[in-house]
């Protein structure tokens, strides 16, 4: 199986944002900070590119992934 190359991008976050991110990881919404940040970046890119036509398959995949994450967040908040 071929591995995709990944870039390391150091970022600075306000303390409260870092704490909120850690809380989502602690609650199990995301497996790691990295997963949560990648999810947010994908969502941002998808929203920015929403005016461009996406293939139906890519659109459905993104929708299902985002829907699943939002459901996990809602379930965690209900606890």
C-alpha positions in Angstrom: 0.0 0.0 0.0 1.4 3.4 -1.0 1.6 6.0 1.7 0.6 9.6 1.0 3.2 12.2 1.8 2.2 14.5 4.6 3.4 18.0 5.4 4.0 19.2 8.9 2.6 22.7 9.5 3.2 24.2 12.9 0.5 26.5 14.1 -0.2 28.8 17.0 -3.6 28.8 18.6 -5.2 31.0 21.3 -5.2 29.1 24.6 -9.0 28.8 24.7 -9.1 27.3 21.2 -6.5 24.8 22.2 -8.5 23.9 25.3 -11.7 23.5 23.2 -9.8 21.3 20.8 -8.4 19.1 23.6 -11.9 18.8 25.0 -13.2 17.4 21.7 -10.3 14.9 21.7 -10.9 14.0 25.3 -14.6 13.4 24.6 -13.8 11.1 21.7 -15.2 13.3 19.0 -11.8 13.2 17.3 -9.0 10.7 17.8 -6.4 13.4 18.0 -5.7 17.1 17.6 -4.3 16.4 14.2 -7.6 14.6 13.1 -9.7 17.5 14.3 -7.6 20.2 12.6 -7.5 18.2 9.3 -11.3 17.9 9.5 -11.7 21.6 10.0 -9.4 22.4 7.1 -11.2 20.0 4.8 -14.5 21.6 5.8 -13.2 25.1 5.2 -11.8 24.1 1.8 -15.1 22.3 0.8 -17.1 25.4 1.8 -14.7 27.8 -0.1 -14.9 25.6 -3.2 -18.6 25.0 -3.0 -19.2 27.2 -6.0 -17.1 24.8 -8.1 -18.8 21.6 -9.3 -17.7 18.6 -7.4 -18.0 15.0 -8.6 -21.1 13.4 -7.0 -19.0 10.7 -5.3 -16.7 13.3 -3.6 -19.6 15.4 -2.6 -21.4 12.4 -1.0 -18.3 11.3 0.8 -17.6 14.7 2.2 -21.3 15.1 3.3 -21.3 11.7 5.1 -18.0 12.4 6.8 -19.2 15.8 8.0 -22.6 14.5 9.1 -20.9 11.8 11.1 -18.7 14.3 13.0 -21.6 16.6 13.7 -23.6 13.7 15.1 -20.7 12.8 17.4 -20.5 16.4 18.6 -24.2 16.5 19.3 -24.1 13.2 21.1 -21.2 14.3 23.3 -23.0 17.6 24.2 -26.1 15.7 25.3 -24.1 13.8 28.0 
